[in-house]
């Protein structure tokens, strides 16, 4: 495919188009210099046909077992699978199942039992940026000194970012711009197999769409994401970490999920059938054993005299009859054991999702908050507005807009933080609000201290965590050891443990696995609490809110 990329004029390698041809033309690529360009132009344009060539190779995992030191449970045990480095794989699984651990094992960063056989070279996203005050170009050069500038420009053009961002301090870029720039660096490394770990967190819908379109044109990566629309648009295989196994299936997430539901339904039906068979066989075996014992008792003792009246009944005949009945009992017990073993192989990977509950409080006022012609300022700079928002009791509202458009500022104003604003804003003084923040970095120490600090109902809180796939072992561990998704579940469980008039959730689904997202979606649709939400998962927003209010005129 022919793609346009831009290079900064004035760099020594790009003074002459012919020199650029010799310098920038990779093996197998054709570079065309633009003969007509003005010396005063900031940018010179060139066209390059470049196919990212990733040598076909296999990654084969054999009998992989791994556990963390000090833990009694295996993260993986005797895992086997094989994937191709040309595939676009989506890696899915519940929080704490080991998705990031698997990526680290593939890269050889941790020792494990078993074999990982491949000649592929791996690269991992996200990169760790140590000094965000430096210009973005310098940050990228520090991350990969060997990467060529023109390749980064090519990838930025493909992902829809102006190369001007390279000459701005990295810390001034939005979350979306930072993610796109680092992805451009990642894909500028040709012939590498890429491990992309949750690139969509904190990205607005517009940025997610741009990144998904970019990834859909690429090959050779494993993508960890919990956004269903995002996965559907850019992967063609699913690598699923189940409760007791790992499987690989062709298709996007929706195809995998449909097949998964069919498999679970079939196994549940088969499980019910086997349970009935086991009960029937157990009853039949017990009856056969009773008959055999009754027949055997007629050979000797008081009952033996009863058979002397019958000439055909001899002790040998009775013994044979008893033997046959005993053999029938053994056959029934053998069949019962086979059915039990068959049943044990079912439902090993079944994900059980229990209903969540909460008791929202009712308020005597119809509208819990009213914002009219509202504008919010940071100093002299207007962050957002003018806006009109009326939060009606029993309704759910989502705020939409690009990163930095002021969504979180609106939430902070309603929560009572001191901000500079103009317009009209009112809400009842006795309004009780339950809040889930974006940031989980302040979660430290034990769950017991979190419960005490928040004055939370301990039994209800732990019950909700268990329903959200929290193991009992995690209750005793410090929260610093939790995965990002597990920390987010702690905040969500804390909110659900509270009875409130209004629930305000700021990007609640960051790092949350797909099964828990479905669980939260079902809960909101059933209970219908009053909510004000900031969330960029398109499917979730479409399914749970009554209205979407844009705080960004260009969004």
Buried (B, 14 or more C-beta within 10 A) or exposed (E): EEEEBBBBBEEEBBEEBEEBBEBBBBEEEEBEBEEEBEEEEEBBEBBBEBEBEBEEBEBEBEEBEBBEEEEEEBBBBEBEBEBBBBBBBBBBBBBBBBBBBBBBBBBEEEEBEBEBEBEBBBBBBBBEBEEEEBBBBBBBBEBBEEBBBBBBBBBBBBBBBEBEBBEEBBEEBBBBBBBBBBBBBBBBBEEBBBBBBBBBBBBBBBBBBBBBBBBEEBBBBBBBBBBBBBBBBBBBBBBBBBBEBBEBEEBBBEBBBEEBEEEBEEBEEBBEEBEEBBEEBBEBBEBBBEBBEEBBBBBEEEEEEEBEEEEEBEEEBBEEBBEBBBEBBBBBBEBBEBBBEBBEEBBEBBBEEEEBEBEBBEBEBEBBBBBEEBBBBEEEEBBBBEBEBBBBBEBBBBBBBBBBBBBBBBBBBBEEEEEBBEBEBEBBEEBBBBBBBBEBEEBEEEBEEBBEEEEBBEEBBBBBBBBBBBEEEBEEBEBEEBBBBBBBBBBBBBBBBBEBBBBBBBBBBBBBBBBBBBBBBBBBEEBBBBBBBBBBBBBBBEBBBEEEBBBBEEE
